[in-house]
Amino acid sequence: MKMTETYPQDKARTAPEAGAAVVNAEVLLQLQELQKNYGHVQILAGVDFEICRGEFVCVVGPSGSGKTTLLKCMAGLLEPSGGQTVFEGQQVTEPPAKLAVVFQDYSRSLLPWMTVWQNVELPMKNKFAKAERPARIESVLEAVGLGGKGSLYPWQMSGGMQQRAAIARGLAYQPDVLLMDEPFAAVDAQTRIELEDLVLRVRQEFDMTVVFVTHDIDEAVYLADRVVVLSGAPTTVSRNIAVDLPQPRNQRDTKLLPEYARLRAEVFELIQSAKSHATIR
Amino acid sequence: MTTTQFRELPAPTRPRAPRRSAGRTSFAAGSLGKGVLGAGTVLAVLAAWEVLARAGAFPPGSIPPASAVLAEFVRQLGVPLFWAAVWNTVSVALLGLLLIAVIAAPLALLIGLVRPVQESTWFLMEFLKPIPPVALIPLGLLLWGPSPGMKLFLIVMGAIWPLLTQLIYGIKEINGVGADMARSYRLGWWLTTSRLVFPSVLPFALTGLRISASIAIVIAVVTEMIGGAAGLGQNIVVAQSAGALAEMYALVIAAGLLGLLINAAFRAVQKPLLFWHPSVRQEGNL
C-alpha cells in the first residue's frame, strides 16, 4: 500500500485558482482549460480544477453537462479539443498506469466469460507478479464484501455485487487515483446507500484519491471532501465547494446535520440555475 | 449481445457444477420433448410415403416405397464405396470451411475495423453474395476440371458469406465500455485480443461457421452432381441414370443426414464454449 506523506483534513479550498497557495497538499491531477467539441457542438468550454492526493472530490452537474466526457478526458480515454489534463506532473495522452476507472455500466465493463476472480486479476497481469496476485485479490474482494465469491460469474450476481466486483478490480490495480463514473446510477436506492459507505470505507483503507462523477446531489455532498459543481453545456466549473462535514460520515447522522442541509441546498441551487441558463441546442 | 438482464441467483459454492447440470437437465428435457415430436413427424411422413407409393399415387418409376429406400440406405452403410463417397464430400466441405475461416478472419478484421475498407468493399460484397455457386461451375470446370479443386473453389465462393458477415458484425459489436476498460487498465494488445476481442466475437463466429458449414455441404453435393467431381452428389446422378431409384433416394437421405450431423456438431460445441452467453445461460437456443 502506498503511503501518502500528507493527508490533509483541512483542504478547504474555495477557488480552483487557489491550487498553488495550498502548501500541505500535493496536487495529483490538474484539469487545465479542458475543452471538448463534438463537431460544432461545444461540450466542455474550459474546465479548470485540481485534485490533491488523498482527496475525495465529487463532480456534479446537470444532465447533459458532459460529465462522462470530462471523466474520459481525465482518464486519457478521450483526447480533449483544447487544454490538457496533467496527472502527477505528466500531460495525459493515454490512460496513466496509476489511474483506474470504475464505469457506470458494470454489466459491460465486467467480462461475462470470466469469474469475478479472473475479472479482478485481468488488469493485474501486466502489473503484478503472479505470486503476488492471489493474496491481493483475496484482500480486495474481502474489502468490498465479496470474500469467497470470487468463483462466481458476474451474471450470477446482483447489480450491486457486480459493481462491488468492478470496484474490487479498480482497487486491486493499486492506482493512485480512482475515477468513478456515476457508478451507482444503475443500482437500487438501498444498494446505493451500502455502496456509498463501501466506497468511503475502502477509500480510508486503501488511502485512495477518488474522483466521483455523479448527478446525485445528496450522494455528492455525503461522500465528498469537496464538490465541484459544473455548469450546463458548454460546461465550465461553476463552483468549488469544500465539504467540512465530520469524518467518518454516517448515513443517518451526517444527513441530519444543518451543515449537510446547507451544502445540499447550495449545490441544488447551483444545479438549478445551471439548468435554467443552459444553452438550448 | 445485450447483457442488461440480471438474475439474482443463490450463491453456489462451485458455480460451474450447478450451472452445467442445470443447463444440461433443462436442455435434455427440452430436446426430449422435441425429440419425441420430431420422431413422430418423421414416422408419419414415412408411413404416408409408404402408403402412397404402394397405392400407386406417384407416377410409375419415380418414387419407390419408403421401406425399399430405407432398406437400401441400411445396405449402403455396409458398402465401402458409399463411405468413400461420403468422405469425398465431407473432407472437401471441411477443407473448404477451414479455407473460409482462414480467409474470412483477416478480411473481417480489415472490413470491421477500417472504415474506408468497409466503404469500398460493401458494393462488391453485396454483388458477390447473391451469385449462386452453381453459376460459377463452368468457371470452376475451366480452371480445375471435375476435381476437388473445383469443389473447393465453389465452396469458398458460395459458403464464405455467412461467416464473413457474422464476423464483421461481431467485430463491430465489441462493446465500447469493454474497450474503454481494456484501454484504461492498459491491457495491451495481447490481453485485449485474447480476453476481450476473441470471446466477444466467438458467438458470432460459431453461428457464422455453422451456417457456412451447412451451405458448404450443399455446394459440395451440387458441384458433384453437376460438375462431376467424386462424392455423394456424383453417386446420386450415377444411381439415377442407372435406374437404381432406391439407391438414389438412399443417397439423398444420406446427404440430408450429413447436413444435420454437421449442424448438430456445431451446436454441441457452441453450448460449452458460450456458457456465459445470455442465450445459453438463460436456457435459450443460440
Interface residues (C-beta under 8 A of the other chain):
Chain A: K72 A75 G76 L77 E94 P95 A97 L99 A100 V101 F103 D105 S107 R108 S109 L111 P112 W113 M114 T115 L122 P123 K125 N126 K149 S151 L152 Y153 W155 Q156 M157 S158 G159 Q162 Y173
Chain B: T3 T4 F6 R7 E8 L9 A11 P12 T13 R14 P15 R16 R19 N175 G176 V177 G178 D180 M181 R183 S184 Y185 R186 L187 G188 L191 R195 L196 P199 W276 H277 P278 R281
